[in-house]
Amino acid sequence: MQRGMEPRRKSRALPSPDSVDVRRMALLLDVDGTLLDIATTPTSVVVPEPLRQTLRNLLALSGGALALVSGRTVDTLDRLFAPLKVPAIGGHGAEMRVSTADPIVKCHRPDLTDALRERLHALATIDPRLHIEDKLHSIAVHYRLARARQDFLKREIARIVAAGTDQVEILSGKDVIEVKPKAFTKGSAVIELMTYPPFSGRIPLFIGDDTTDESVFAILPEWSGLGFSVGRALDGADGVVPSPEYVRSWLLDIVNFAGGAP
């Protein structure tokens, strides 16, 4: 059976924290909407200090087999979680850092054309409540403060993209529409990450919250891995957890059952 073609699995709960062996598992975690509560704008998210300590402990307990998997760039993740740095996939798979000692590797060029960037940025002139987030490898149009604009934005962004190259795709998420190259996904980057120690040979467990995370859910059966979505059911996920707060609490409980900080 081809990768990504496995039948949909039955819904299940996250493993109980006392059953998680972080020495055999690779913890892969989306950021916005999964670890962090969604904020009005991407720049106003808050990283709780206890979460930094939890991730620091899990990184040590797992021997480094914990990674953030995000649409944000790795540099942006570093600023958000500073002074903590962890392995990370950034830009929806465009870049990667396998360990805290490694440099950020740009796996793909930022292939969005200047003309496409200009047209997407120009959407902000239509309504000041729209927020255009240029992530270098992709551009996200956030309309959380202007939800009535959703249908218009979907039509307009589809028109803008259709007028340019066919090498980009449109992804719809929670109050956001994102445009990115087709050449890479979070899923393709996780496939590569799992070839490097300390991730190789482990069972991946991924938690995400949006349609951009479905490419990861699709490839997890390759390693008998598990995937969970936050807040709503997503294709390929094994189950649903209620909130980022629940995820943070579950991660902290894993640390506590493992004996606390190493």
Secondary structure as UniProt FT lines:
FT   TURN            3..4
FT   HELIX           17..19
FT   TURN            22..24
FT   STRAND          25..29
FT   TURN            33..35
FT   HELIX           42..44
FT   HELIX           49..61
FT   TURN            62..64
FT   STRAND          66..69
FT   HELIX           74..81
FT   TURN            82..83
FT   STRAND          88..90
FT   HELIX           91..93
FT   STRAND          95..97
FT   TURN            100..101
FT   STRAND          105..106
FT   HELIX           114..121
FT   HELIX           122..125
FT   TURN            128..129
FT   STRAND          131..134
FT   STRAND          139..142
FT   TURN            144..145
FT   HELIX           147..149
FT   HELIX           150..162
FT   STRAND          168..173
FT   TURN            174..175
FT   STRAND          176..181
FT   TURN            182..183
FT   HELIX           186..193
FT   TURN            194..195
FT   TURN            197..201
FT   STRAND          203..208
FT   HELIX           211..213
FT   HELIX           214..219
FT   HELIX           220..223
FT   STRAND          226..230
FT   TURN            235..236
FT   STRAND          239..241
FT   HELIX           244..257
FT   TURN            258..259
//
